[in-house]
């Protein structure tokens, strides 16, 4: 009849339509009895660009003022030329009716016209002229004139047709009335370049200068609709190309609408609004709730009714999830399908699927009813588990000697309700745990910790002890500056918190050994080193310098003769810090000079020097007093020095040595 006159999209990609060339003509509804209609040519209508105010077609179809049906192309926005080589389809001739006003209608299949200025087509016309119906067949190589086909057409006849590209711009057009058995075929040249970029199956309002009044007809059913595009043959909905439904909109009113495609993509119905079946489910969506380990939810029915014209015969199926099914799988208006879920093998979560309702010829087929399945975890009766992470870890004795970072990591059981909060007490004070806690106060600290999940399950508190000692032990050495002949050095260490572990000592450049006393008789300057460790690993280091000297030289031979009755007298016992007085006699009584009294005390098994004092000899007698500062054995030795400087007489050791026990 003619190419697509008006195409508008609302919310979709708009086809790139061009105005028809100036001077192009279109054959209106034709036939020998088509009274009052120009049968040769009519002025061409320019294509109206898409308008934002256009109505949205059924199922978001595109809109035109003169077409309703389907079109397929490699791309609806940028179709490839020379791609379409064949189109086939069948339709049932509808019954036309009307009143005083004439009406015109054409049903056809063809190549081109959706995005090009030519159409290679053939079909039937169903017109209402002068109060009477007209039915006839025709072919057209638009923009050339249309031509009648000699065959008698009746409403209800099943027509099958094919438009096939032969070569160049030549096409073979064939049609058979399957009801009467009459066939027609012709090979025609377009006379211009054919785009071959779209395939169509159309119910049309013909044009004669403008779009004519669409005749009132019963819905027309198209079946067996296939095309060959790019060498591949398939249905309207072939996976190798795009397709769109087309609705006819005049004066902002839908006058003819295309139903959804059948499941195989080869069939659809075109009818006036309200004449096609309309799928109306009782529920627009379904939700099922299931708890893992619980009972399977009860099935939910969907009642499907037809809220428009025609006869509704529907099918129902799940769109793929194994957990979703429905039964029965088909029915008519007023029947129902029962939707069931099988969630036993599913993990906790939310799942989505659809029950797809399809009905050939319905104006909203296919229709999806969303189904949501919420799988909840089983009731959580298990408390979470909290792990203590202490950094650094304590040593083998259970102590740390640096600040301790305490971290708590809580986890809930798999599928549980999740950890809600973690708590701890430190030295009997409770806290909510949010982040790592740094412990810097020395001492022994008591820690308990636990977590609670979102279901209220509380963990049995766990206990831990954190011991922190950052202070090194106290350490001293009893070394003096000078020792005669030999030196004995003692190390004394204490630790008030973690406790003393051990003490090491070394002399000069030697190796450390674990002892608390060192002895040396090596003459000369020395340094003693000591280090003490506590149980926490803290270390204290000290050192002391001392010198070991030789004993004094032996006395010169005596030049004064002393008697054998000389003695050093005094008590054999005394008390601490009580004055002790010793007396001595040097014979003869005329001796003058000094006596040197030397003190030593017994330390361990060795006598240790404790100082000396000089006293004068008067008439052969001398006296010496002393307050001992230490308990133990003290020994006093008196040595006489005569009047001659170079002469010294050592008194008899028997008479001039005295040992006193100090208590």
Backbone torsions as a table, in degrees:
resi	resn	phi	psi	omega
1	UNK	NA	-58.2	176.4
2	UNK	-172.5	172.5	179.6
3	UNK	-77.0	169.5	178.4
4	UNK	-57.7	125.3	-174.2
5	UNK	-88.4	-50.3	-177.8
6	UNK	-130.9	129.3	178.5
7	UNK	-131.8	120.1	179.8
8	UNK	-129.8	143.5	177.4
9	UNK	-122.1	140.9	174.4
10	UNK	-124.0	106.6	-179.5
11	UNK	83.5	5.9	177.9
12	UNK	-124.5	173.8	175.2
13	UNK	-69.8	132.7	-178.0
14	UNK	-88.8	133.6	175.4
15	UNK	-67.6	145.2	-179.2
16	UNK	-81.7	92.3	-176.9
17	UNK	-101.1	141.9	179.9
18	UNK	-115.3	153.5	174.5
19	UNK	-66.4	145.7	178.5
20	UNK	-67.5	151.6	-178.5
21	UNK	-60.9	148.3	176.5
22	UNK	-60.6	138.2	177.6
23	UNK	88.6	-7.7	179.4
24	UNK	-70.0	151.3	-178.0
25	UNK	-130.1	157.4	179.5
26	UNK	-130.8	139.0	176.9
27	UNK	-79.0	127.9	176.3
28	UNK	-78.4	-173.1	176.9
29	UNK	-56.6	129.6	-170.1
30	UNK	-116.4	171.5	176.2
31	UNK	137.9	152.1	-175.2
32	UNK	-62.7	-23.6	-178.5
33	UNK	-102.0	12.4	-177.3
34	UNK	-79.0	69.0	-175.0
35	UNK	-67.8	142.4	174.6
36	UNK	81.2	4.6	179.5
37	UNK	-121.2	133.0	178.1
38	UNK	-60.0	119.5	-176.9
39	UNK	-95.7	3.2	-178.2
40	UNK	-108.0	-59.4	-176.9
41	UNK	-159.9	157.7	177.8
42	UNK	-142.4	154.0	179.0
43	UNK	-58.0	144.1	-177.6
44	UNK	-82.4	143.1	176.7
45	UNK	-94.3	131.6	176.2
46	UNK	-71.7	147.4	-178.2
47	UNK	-75.1	131.4	178.2
48	UNK	-82.8	128.7	178.7
49	UNK	-62.4	160.9	177.4
50	UNK	-57.6	139.6	-178.7
51	UNK	-117.6	138.5	-179.0
52	UNK	-65.4	-20.8	-177.7
53	UNK	-90.1	2.3	-178.2
54	UNK	-68.1	150.8	177.7
55	UNK	-72.9	155.3	176.3
56	UNK	-83.7	126.4	179.8
57	UNK	-69.3	166.9	178.2
58	UNK	-61.1	136.8	-179.2
59	UNK	56.0	29.9	179.4
60	UNK	61.1	33.4	173.5
61	UNK	-66.9	160.2	171.2
62	UNK	-74.5	166.8	-174.8
63	UNK	-123.0	141.9	173.3
64	UNK	-138.3	169.7	176.1
65	UNK	-93.1	-9.1	-173.2
66	UNK	-139.7	-4.3	-179.5
67	UNK	-120.9	150.0	166.1
68	UNK	-149.2	130.4	-177.6
69	UNK	156.3	-135.7	-178.3
70	UNK	-140.0	151.9	174.2
71	UNK	-137.2	145.6	176.4
72	UNK	-128.2	145.3	178.8
73	UNK	-159.6	161.4	177.5
74	UNK	-56.4	-37.2	175.9
75	UNK	-149.1	131.3	-179.2
76	UNK	-71.4	-23.1	-179.8
77	UNK	-96.2	-33.6	-179.6
78	UNK	-139.5	70.8	-175.4
79	UNK	-68.1	146.5	178.5
80	UNK	-80.7	133.5	175.9
81	UNK	-74.3	158.3	176.8
82	UNK	59.8	26.9	-178.0
83	UNK	-99.3	-35.0	-174.5
84	UNK	-90.1	126.2	-178.6
85	UNK	-121.1	-8.8	-177.6
86	UNK	-163.0	144.9	172.7
87	UNK	-144.9	136.3	178.9
88	UNK	-132.1	159.7	176.7
89	UNK	177.4	160.7	176.7
90	UNK	-128.8	154.6	175.1
91	UNK	-150.4	158.0	176.2
92	UNK	-98.9	123.3	-177.6
93	UNK	-61.3	122.4	-178.5
94	UNK	-78.0	165.3	176.5
95	UNK	-91.6	129.6	-178.8
96	UNK	-98.6	147.8	177.4
97	UNK	-148.5	171.5	179.6
98	UNK	172.8	-168.4	180.0
99	UNK	-126.3	-129.0	-176.6
100	UNK	-77.7	-19.6	-176.3
101	UNK	-91.4	136.2	177.1
102	UNK	-69.6	149.2	176.8
103	UNK	-142.1	151.7	-173.7
104	UNK	-133.9	145.3	-178.3
105	UNK	-154.7	144.2	175.6
106	UNK	-138.4	137.7	175.1
107	UNK	-120.4	127.5	-171.8
108	UNK	-155.5	167.3	168.6
109	UNK	-123.8	155.9	179.4
110	UNK	-175.7	178.4	176.1
111	UNK	-114.9	137.2	177.0
112	UNK	78.5	167.4	178.0
113	UNK	111.8	-28.6	-179.6
114	UNK	-71.1	-38.0	-179.7
115	UNK	-134.2	16.7	-177.5
116	UNK	-136.0	168.7	-176.1
117	UNK	-95.8	9.2	176.0
118	UNK	-127.2	157.1	176.2
119	UNK	-142.5	133.1	174.6
120	UNK	-111.9	109.2	-164.4
121	UNK	-149.8	161.4	168.2
122	UNK	-155.8	153.2	-176.8
123	UNK	-176.8	-156.8	179.1
124	UNK	-124.7	155.5	175.4
125	UNK	-117.3	143.4	177.6
126	UNK	-131.1	101.1	-173.1
127	UNK	-116.6	156.2	172.4
128	UNK	-119.5	106.4	-173.5
129	UNK	-123.6	124.2	176.7
130	UNK	58.2	33.3	176.9
131	UNK	82.9	9.2	-178.9
132	UNK	-133.9	150.4	179.2
133	UNK	-80.0	152.7	173.3
134	UNK	-131.1	139.1	176.7
135	UNK	-136.0	130.3	176.5
136	UNK	-161.1	168.0	179.5
137	UNK	-111.8	157.0	-176.3
138	UNK	-156.8	162.7	168.4
139	UNK	-133.6	159.3	-177.1
140	UNK	-156.2	137.3	171.0
141	UNK	-112.3	77.5	-174.5
142	UNK	-66.5	135.7	19.0
143	UNK	-88.2	13.6	172.9
144	UNK	-70.8	169.9	-177.9
145	UNK	-72.1	157.9	175.8
146	UNK	-85.8	158.3	-176.0
147	UNK	-135.4	139.9	178.7
148	UNK	-74.1	151.7	175.0
149	UNK	-112.0	132.0	-177.2
150	UNK	-78.4	93.4	171.3
151	UNK	-164.1	147.7	-178.9
152	UNK	-88.9	129.2	-175.8
153	UNK	-113.0	135.6	178.0
154	UNK	-125.5	151.0	173.9
155	UNK	-62.4	137.2	-177.3
156	UNK	95.5	-12.5	176.9
157	UNK	-64.4	143.0	177.1
158	UNK	-96.6	114.7	-178.0
159	UNK	-104.3	135.7	172.7
160	UNK	-123.1	140.5	-174.1
161	UNK	-144.8	161.8	178.1
162	UNK	-149.0	136.5	169.5
163	UNK	-118.1	120.1	-173.5
164	UNK	-128.8	132.1	177.5
165	UNK	-74.0	131.2	179.8
166	UNK	-96.7	-58.0	176.6
167	UNK	-174.2	157.6	178.5
168	UNK	52.6	-119.6	177.7
169	UNK	-112.2	25.7	-177.4
170	UNK	-104.0	138.0	-177.3
171	UNK	-134.4	150.1	173.0
172	UNK	-105.1	125.4	-178.7
173	UNK	-114.1	123.9	-175.5
174	UNK	-133.0	146.2	176.9
175	UNK	-152.4	142.2	178.6
176	UNK	-132.2	133.5	171.0
177	UNK	-85.9	102.5	-175.1
178	UNK	-66.0	-21.9	-179.7
179	UNK	-76.8	-41.3	-178.1
180	UNK	-99.3	-17.2	-179.0
181	UNK	85.0	3.7	-178.8
182	UNK	-81.5	133.9	-178.6
183	UNK	-121.4	160.0	178.1
184	UNK	-146.1	143.9	175.1
185	UNK	-152.7	142.3	177.3
186	UNK	-150.7	149.5	175.1
187	UNK	-113.4	127.0	-173.0
188	UNK	-134.1	149.7	175.7
189	UNK	-104.3	135.2	-176.2
190	UNK	-65.2	-30.3	-177.3
191	UNK	86.2	-3.7	174.9
192	UNK	-151.0	-177.1	-176.9
193	UNK	-78.6	123.2	177.7
194	UNK	-85.1	132.9	-179.5
195	UNK	-73.1	-39.1	-177.2
196	UNK	51.4	50.0	-177.5
197	UNK	-119.0	6.4	176.0
198	UNK	-155.8	157.9	175.1
199	UNK	-124.7	141.1	-175.1
200	UNK	-134.8	153.3	172.2
201	UNK	-136.5	106.3	-159.5
202	UNK	-133.0	141.7	164.4
203	UNK	-107.7	119.3	-166.1
204	UNK	-124.7	147.4	164.5
205	UNK	-94.6	106.9	-174.9
206	UNK	-62.5	170.1	-177.3
207	UNK	-124.2	148.7	170.2
208	UNK	-149.2	84.7	-174.0
209	UNK	85.2	-38.3	173.7
210	UNK	-152.0	171.4	-179.8
211	UNK	-67.9	129.0	-177.8
212	UNK	-81.1	165.7	177.0
213	UNK	-62.4	127.3	178.7
214	UNK	-72.1	129.1	178.5
215	UNK	-68.7	152.2	175.9
216	UNK	-84.0	120.5	179.4
217	UNK	-133.5	162.6	168.8
218	UNK	-69.4	160.1	178.3
219	UNK	-56.1	142.1	178.5
220	UNK	-105.4	131.7	-177.2
221	UNK	-104.9	123.2	174.8
222	UNK	-100.9	134.7	178.1
223	UNK	-136.1	166.8	176.5
224	UNK	58.0	33.9	-176.1
225	UNK	-84.2	114.2	179.8
226	UNK	-137.5	161.7	178.4
227	UNK	-149.2	158.8	173.5
228	UNK	-115.4	116.3	-179.1
229	UNK	-128.2	125.9	-179.3
230	UNK	61.9	30.3	178.6
231	UNK	83.3	-3.4	-179.9
232	UNK	-107.2	130.8	178.4
233	UNK	-98.7	137.7	179.7
234	UNK	-170.8	179.2	-178.4
235	UNK	-75.4	179.1	177.4
236	UNK	-52.3	-40.0	-175.9
237	UNK	-92.2	27.1	-179.1
238	UNK	-52.8	143.4	-175.8
239	UNK	-69.6	-16.6	-175.7
240	UNK	-88.5	-2.2	-179.5
241	UNK	-146.8	179.4	178.4
242	UNK	-105.4	158.5	176.6
243	UNK	-144.1	161.9	175.2
244	UNK	-149.0	144.5	167.9
245	UNK	-80.0	156.4	-176.7
246	UNK	-131.4	130.5	175.3
247	UNK	-111.8	144.3	179.1
248	UNK	-93.9	120.3	-178.3
249	UNK	-122.9	122.4	179.0
250	UNK	-128.2	130.2	-178.5
251	UNK	53.7	44.1	177.8
252	UNK	63.1	19.9	179.1
253	UNK	-124.8	133.8	176.0
254	UNK	-73.6	121.1	-179.5
255	UNK	-107.8	-21.2	175.2
256	UNK	-151.7	138.3	-176.2
257	UNK	-135.8	147.6	179.0
258	UNK	-94.4	134.6	176.2
259	UNK	-73.5	173.5	171.3
260	UNK	-69.0	163.7	179.4
261	UNK	-75.8	153.7	173.2
262	UNK	-67.0	172.0	-177.2
263	UNK	-57.8	-36.9	-179.6
264	UNK	-84.1	-6.9	177.3
265	UNK	79.2	17.7	-176.8
266	UNK	-113.5	-5.2	-173.7
267	UNK	-134.1	152.3	173.7
268	UNK	-164.8	173.4	179.9
269	UNK	-131.0	142.1	173.8
270	UNK	-117.6	132.5	178.9
271	UNK	-158.4	169.6	176.0
272	UNK	-70.4	153.5	178.8
273	UNK	-53.3	133.7	-179.9
274	UNK	90.3	-12.2	179.9
275	UNK	-91.3	-19.3	179.1
276	UNK	-92.1	149.9	174.3
277	UNK	-60.9	148.5	177.8
278	UNK	-128.6	120.5	-177.4
279	UNK	-75.2	121.4	178.4
280	UNK	-126.6	100.0	178.3
281	UNK	-78.6	152.4	178.8
282	UNK	-71.2	-21.0	177.7
283	UNK	-131.3	133.2	177.7
284	UNK	-84.4	-14.8	176.8
285	UNK	-161.2	157.6	178.7
286	UNK	-131.2	146.5	175.8
287	UNK	-131.3	132.7	176.2
288	UNK	-118.4	142.3	177.0
289	UNK	-120.8	133.0	-177.1
290	UNK	-141.0	136.8	175.0
291	UNK	-105.2	129.2	-178.3
292	UNK	-53.1	129.0	-178.7
293	UNK	87.1	-6.2	-178.0
294	UNK	-93.6	-164.6	-178.4
295	UNK	-83.0	147.0	177.4
296	UNK	-67.2	133.8	-180.0
297	UNK	-60.6	149.1	178.1
298	UNK	-67.4	149.2	177.6
299	UNK	-64.8	152.8	178.5
300	UNK	-122.5	129.8	-178.1
301	UNK	-86.0	149.7	169.2
302	UNK	-121.4	117.6	175.9
303	UNK	-89.5	130.1	-176.5
304	UNK	-112.1	122.1	178.8
305	UNK	-123.2	161.1	176.8
306	UNK	-101.6	116.9	-178.6
307	UNK	-104.6	19.5	177.2
308	UNK	-139.7	-149.5	-175.8
309	UNK	-90.8	-175.7	177.6
310	UNK	71.0	-170.7	-179.1
311	UNK	-113.1	127.0	-178.4
312	UNK	-96.0	123.3	172.6
313	UNK	-129.6	107.6	-169.9
314	UNK	-107.4	160.5	170.0
315	UNK	-127.2	151.7	-178.5
316	UNK	-135.8	140.2	179.3
317	UNK	-158.8	155.2	172.9
318	UNK	-73.1	146.2	-178.0
319	UNK	-81.9	-0.4	169.6
320	UNK	154.5	-33.9	-174.2
321	UNK	-59.7	135.2	-178.4
322	UNK	-66.3	-22.3	-176.9
323	UNK	-83.1	-5.0	-173.4
324	UNK	-118.6	132.5	178.1
325	UNK	-151.8	167.7	176.1
326	UNK	-148.5	155.3	-179.7
327	UNK	-159.4	137.8	-0.2
328	UNK	-72.8	167.9	-174.7
329	UNK	-92.0	0.2	-179.7
330	UNK	-158.3	165.5	179.4
331	UNK	173.0	-176.0	178.9
332	UNK	-115.0	-173.1	-177.6
333	UNK	-61.6	133.0	-178.5
334	UNK	91.5	-11.2	177.8
335	UNK	-84.6	169.1	-178.6
336	UNK	-132.7	159.2	169.1
337	UNK	-120.8	139.5	-177.7
338	UNK	-96.7	121.3	-176.1
339	UNK	-95.2	128.0	-177.5
340	UNK	-125.6	152.5	174.3
341	UNK	-123.6	149.5	177.4
342	UNK	-126.7	87.0	-169.4
343	UNK	-97.0	2.8	-168.8
344	UNK	-57.1	-31.9	-175.7
345	UNK	-92.4	2.6	-174.8
346	UNK	-91.7	144.6	173.8
347	UNK	-79.5	164.8	178.8
348	UNK	-59.2	137.4	-179.4
349	UNK	158.3	-176.2	178.4
350	UNK	-113.5	128.8	-176.1
351	UNK	-120.0	147.4	-176.8
352	UNK	-128.4	140.6	175.9
353	UNK	-153.2	-175.5	-179.8
354	UNK	-142.7	142.8	163.7
355	UNK	-95.6	117.2	-175.7
356	UNK	-95.5	118.7	177.5
357	UNK	-100.0	125.7	-179.0
358	UNK	-129.3	143.1	177.3
359	UNK	-150.1	114.9	-179.4
360	UNK	-58.9	126.6	179.0
361	UNK	93.6	-11.3	179.0
362	UNK	-72.1	149.5	-177.3
363	UNK	-79.1	-5.5	179.4
364	UNK	-133.7	36.4	178.0
365	UNK	-96.7	142.5	-8.1
366	UNK	-80.8	156.9	179.4
367	UNK	-122.2	129.7	-178.3
368	UNK	-103.0	132.3	173.1
369	UNK	-104.9	108.1	-177.8
370	UNK	-63.7	139.2	177.4
371	UNK	-123.5	127.0	178.1
372	UNK	-112.9	130.6	176.2
373	UNK	-116.9	117.4	178.6
374	UNK	-102.8	113.0	179.1
375	UNK	-101.8	115.7	-178.8
376	UNK	-98.0	147.9	178.0
377	UNK	-66.2	159.9	177.3
378	UNK	-64.4	160.1	178.5
379	UNK	-54.1	136.0	-176.7
380	UNK	-92.3	114.1	178.2
381	UNK	-117.6	5.5	-177.3
382	UNK	-105.7	129.8	179.9
383	UNK	-73.0	155.1	176.9
384	UNK	-70.9	171.7	179.8
385	UNK	-121.1	130.7	-179.0
386	UNK	-113.4	134.6	-180.0
387	UNK	-116.0	132.4	177.2
388	UNK	-89.9	129.9	176.7
389	UNK	-120.1	104.9	-179.9
390	UNK	-102.7	129.8	-178.2
391	UNK	-129.8	123.0	-2.9
392	UNK	-75.3	169.8	176.2
393	UNK	-77.7	148.6	-179.7
394	UNK	-66.5	158.9	179.0
395	UNK	-77.7	-174.4	-176.8
396	UNK	-61.6	-25.1	178.8
397	UNK	-88.6	1.9	178.0
398	UNK	84.3	18.5	-176.4
399	UNK	-118.4	152.7	169.0
400	UNK	-117.8	147.8	177.4
401	UNK	-116.2	11.6	175.2
402	UNK	-137.6	163.4	-179.9
403	UNK	-51.0	142.2	-175.4
404	UNK	-111.6	127.3	174.9
405	UNK	-92.6	122.6	-178.1
406	UNK	-106.6	115.9	177.2
407	UNK	-115.2	142.4	178.9
408	UNK	-120.2	124.8	-179.5
409	UNK	-117.8	118.7	-176.4
410	UNK	-113.6	138.8	176.3
411	UNK	-133.8	146.5	175.5
412	UNK	-101.8	161.9	-179.1
413	UNK	-65.5	155.3	-179.3
414	UNK	-56.9	129.5	-178.8
415	UNK	79.1	3.8	-180.0
416	UNK	-75.3	179.1	-176.5
417	UNK	-79.2	-11.0	177.5
418	UNK	97.0	150.6	-178.7
419	UNK	-70.9	128.5	179.0
420	UNK	-95.6	-40.1	-177.6
421	UNK	-161.3	156.3	176.1
422	UNK	-127.5	138.3	-177.4
423	UNK	-128.3	160.1	173.4
424	UNK	-153.4	154.2	170.4
425	UNK	-117.9	136.4	177.9
426	UNK	-125.1	114.4	-176.8
427	UNK	54.4	47.3	172.8
428	UNK	73.6	7.4	177.2
429	UNK	-108.5	122.9	-175.1
430	UNK	-86.0	144.2	179.3
431	UNK	-139.1	156.5	167.4
432	UNK	-90.9	128.9	-177.2
433	UNK	-84.9	129.0	175.2
434	UNK	-125.3	-35.8	-179.0
435	UNK	-152.6	175.9	-175.6
436	UNK	-56.9	136.2	-179.7
437	UNK	-105.2	130.3	178.6
438	UNK	-100.2	122.4	-179.7
439	UNK	-101.7	118.9	-175.7
440	UNK	-122.5	-8.0	-177.6
441	UNK	-84.8	128.3	-179.7
442	UNK	-67.4	148.7	176.5
443	UNK	135.3	-174.0	178.5
444	UNK	-103.5	119.0	-172.9
445	UNK	-114.1	136.7	177.6
446	UNK	-96.8	127.3	-177.6
447	UNK	-125.8	133.3	168.1
448	UNK	-127.7	152.2	-177.2
449	UNK	-153.8	150.8	180.0
450	UNK	-165.4	166.1	179.8
451	UNK	-132.5	159.8	178.4
452	UNK	-128.7	136.2	179.1
453	UNK	-93.5	177.0	-175.5
454	UNK	-67.7	-16.8	177.4
455	UNK	-89.5	0.5	178.7
456	UNK	89.1	5.6	177.6
457	UNK	-74.9	123.4	-177.7
458	UNK	-106.2	135.6	178.8
459	UNK	-75.5	143.0	173.0
460	UNK	-64.4	125.9	-175.9
461	UNK	-57.7	140.7	175.9
462	UNK	-103.5	147.5	-176.7
463	UNK	-114.2	147.7	176.0
464	UNK	-150.2	154.9	177.0
465	UNK	-118.9	130.7	178.8
466	UNK	-115.1	120.5	-178.7
467	UNK	-110.5	124.5	-176.2
468	UNK	-130.6	120.3	177.3
469	UNK	-133.9	111.3	-177.6
470	UNK	-106.5	3.0	-175.0
471	UNK	-105.6	129.2	-179.7
472	UNK	-71.6	159.4	179.8
473	UNK	-65.6	161.5	170.2
474	UNK	-84.5	139.7	-175.4
475	UNK	-146.5	130.1	176.9
476	UNK	-133.7	156.5	174.4
477	UNK	-119.8	139.3	-178.3
478	UNK	-94.8	27.6	-175.9
479	UNK	-70.3	142.9	170.5
480	UNK	-108.3	173.0	-172.9
481	UNK	-70.7	-39.2	-172.9
482	UNK	-134.3	140.2	175.5
483	UNK	-128.7	143.7	177.1
484	UNK	-98.1	123.3	175.6
485	UNK	74.2	-49.0	-176.6
486	UNK	-152.1	154.6	179.2
487	UNK	-127.1	139.3	173.7
488	UNK	-124.1	120.8	-176.3
489	UNK	-114.1	128.0	176.7
490	UNK	-109.1	142.7	175.4
491	UNK	-111.3	133.1	179.6
492	UNK	-122.7	124.8	-177.4
493	UNK	-132.6	146.3	175.4
494	UNK	-142.8	154.4	174.6
495	UNK	-141.1	127.3	-171.3
496	UNK	-87.0	-14.9	-172.4
497	UNK	-112.1	-76.9	-177.5
498	UNK	-78.9	-21.5	-179.2
499	UNK	100.3	152.2	-178.5
500	UNK	-75.4	134.6	176.5
501	UNK	-94.1	-58.4	178.2
502	UNK	-164.8	166.5	178.0
503	UNK	-124.6	135.8	175.4
504	UNK	-115.1	146.0	176.0
505	UNK	-135.8	152.7	171.9
506	UNK	-150.1	154.8	-180.0
507	UNK	-110.1	125.4	178.9
508	UNK	54.3	-125.6	-176.8
509	UNK	-93.1	15.1	-179.8
510	UNK	-72.7	-176.9	-179.6
511	UNK	-91.1	150.3	175.2
512	UNK	-69.2	137.2	172.4
513	UNK	-130.2	151.9	-177.8
514	UNK	-82.8	91.8	178.4
515	UNK	-145.4	166.4	174.6
516	UNK	-115.6	6.4	179.5
517	UNK	-149.0	138.3	175.4
518	UNK	-128.4	141.4	178.4
519	UNK	-127.9	139.9	175.8
520	UNK	-146.7	145.4	175.2
521	UNK	-117.7	11.0	179.3
522	UNK	-75.6	122.2	-179.2
523	UNK	-68.5	146.3	175.8
524	UNK	121.9	-173.8	-178.0
525	UNK	-84.1	139.5	-179.2
526	UNK	-138.7	161.7	170.8
527	UNK	-131.8	129.6	176.4
528	UNK	-105.8	136.0	-179.7
529	UNK	-117.1	141.5	177.1
530	UNK	-139.4	147.5	174.6
531	UNK	-139.7	141.5	-178.6
532	UNK	-122.8	139.9	179.7
533	UNK	-121.3	138.4	172.8
534	UNK	-99.4	178.8	-175.0
535	UNK	-70.3	-16.8	177.5
536	UNK	-85.3	-8.4	-179.2
537	UNK	95.4	4.8	175.2
538	UNK	-72.7	147.5	-175.1
539	UNK	-128.1	137.6	174.3
540	UNK	-121.4	133.2	-178.7
541	UNK	-121.7	133.1	173.9
542	UNK	-136.8	165.1	176.8
543	UNK	-151.6	161.8	178.3
544	UNK	-150.2	141.9	178.0
545	UNK	-103.3	144.6	178.1
546	UNK	-154.5	169.1	179.8
547	UNK	-131.5	138.4	174.1
548	UNK	-104.1	122.8	-177.8
549	UNK	-113.8	165.1	179.7
550	UNK	-74.6	156.8	175.7
551	UNK	-70.3	158.4	-179.9
552	UNK	-63.5	156.3	-178.9
553	UNK	-68.2	155.1	178.8
554	UNK	-63.4	150.7	-177.9
555	UNK	-68.0	155.6	175.6
556	UNK	-69.4	158.6	177.7
557	UNK	-59.6	141.5	-178.5
558	UNK	-68.8	137.7	175.8
559	UNK	-107.1	-4.4	177.1
560	UNK	-114.4	131.7	179.8
561	UNK	-85.9	129.2	178.4
562	UNK	-114.3	153.3	-177.7
563	UNK	-77.3	167.9	-178.8
564	UNK	-84.7	-6.9	-177.6
565	UNK	-94.3	5.6	177.1
566	UNK	-62.1	148.0	-179.8
567	UNK	-155.4	163.8	173.8
568	UNK	-119.2	109.7	-172.4
569	UNK	-107.0	157.8	178.5
570	UNK	160.5	176.7	-178.7
571	UNK	-70.7	154.1	175.9
572	UNK	-90.8	-12.5	179.0
573	UNK	-137.0	152.8	177.7
574	UNK	-155.7	173.3	179.6
575	UNK	-111.3	154.7	-177.0
576	UNK	-58.0	130.8	178.1
577	UNK	62.0	17.4	173.5
578	UNK	-96.7	134.7	-175.9
579	UNK	-63.4	131.7	179.6
580	UNK	-114.0	126.0	-178.2
581	UNK	-116.9	127.2	177.0
582	UNK	-114.2	145.0	177.4
583	UNK	-128.6	154.4	179.4
584	UNK	-145.1	162.0	-179.5
585	UNK	-127.3	133.0	174.5
586	UNK	-118.5	125.1	-179.8
587	UNK	-104.4	153.6	-8.2
588	UNK	-66.9	168.8	-175.1
589	UNK	-65.8	-15.4	-178.9
590	UNK	-84.2	-1.2	-176.4
591	UNK	-67.2	136.0	174.0
592	UNK	-118.9	172.1	179.1
593	UNK	126.6	-150.9	-178.6
594	UNK	-133.8	151.4	171.6
595	UNK	-113.9	130.9	174.9
596	UNK	-99.0	118.5	178.6
597	UNK	-99.4	120.9	179.6
598	UNK	-105.2	131.9	-179.5
599	UNK	-104.6	141.0	168.9
600	UNK	-138.6	156.1	173.5
601	UNK	-131.7	154.8	-175.9
602	UNK	-85.9	115.7	176.3
603	UNK	-115.2	113.5	-172.6
604	UNK	67.7	-120.1	178.3
605	UNK	-112.4	13.3	-176.8
606	UNK	-125.0	145.2	174.2
607	UNK	-84.3	131.7	-175.7
608	UNK	-121.0	136.3	-177.8
609	UNK	-59.0	139.4	179.3
610	UNK	-131.4	19.5	176.6
611	UNK	103.6	179.7	-178.4
612	UNK	-153.1	167.0	178.6
613	UNK	-151.7	148.0	177.8
614	UNK	-103.3	134.5	175.1
615	UNK	-128.0	151.8	-177.4
616	UNK	-85.7	148.3	174.6
617	UNK	-96.4	120.9	179.4
618	UNK	-122.0	116.9	-178.3
619	UNK	52.9	40.3	175.5
620	UNK	78.2	6.7	-179.4
621	UNK	-123.5	150.5	174.3
622	UNK	-146.0	159.3	-179.3
623	UNK	-138.4	142.4	-177.4
624	UNK	-137.9	128.6	179.0
625	UNK	-118.2	147.0	-174.6
626	UNK	-158.0	140.6	174.8
627	UNK	-107.0	106.8	-178.6
628	UNK	-66.1	136.0	179.3
629	UNK	-99.1	-0.8	-179.4
630	UNK	-136.8	148.2	173.2
631	UNK	-77.3	162.4	177.7
632	UNK	118.9	-166.5	-178.3
633	UNK	-88.4	132.6	176.3
634	UNK	-118.9	143.9	177.2
635	UNK	-126.3	132.3	-179.7
636	UNK	-117.5	129.2	179.6
637	UNK	-122.0	127.0	179.6
638	UNK	-102.1	135.3	177.9
639	UNK	-127.3	130.5	-175.9
640	UNK	-96.2	135.4	173.0
641	UNK	-116.3	124.2	-177.0
642	UNK	-76.4	-178.1	-178.4
643	UNK	-68.8	-22.5	179.2
644	UNK	-88.5	127.8	-173.6
645	UNK	-58.4	-40.4	-175.1
646	UNK	-84.8	-2.0	-177.3
647	UNK	-111.4	132.1	177.5
648	UNK	-133.4	132.6	177.0
649	UNK	-112.7	121.0	176.3
650	UNK	-84.2	125.9	179.8
651	UNK	-72.3	159.5	-178.5
652	UNK	-59.5	131.2	179.5
653	UNK	-64.2	-26.4	178.6
654	UNK	-65.3	-44.8	-174.0
655	UNK	-90.8	-18.4	-174.3
656	UNK	-117.3	26.2	173.4
657	UNK	-122.7	127.1	-179.1
658	UNK	-133.7	130.5	177.0
659	UNK	-110.1	128.4	-177.5
660	UNK	-122.6	132.8	176.3
661	UNK	-91.7	117.6	-179.5
662	UNK	-100.3	126.9	-179.9
663	UNK	-110.1	NA	NA
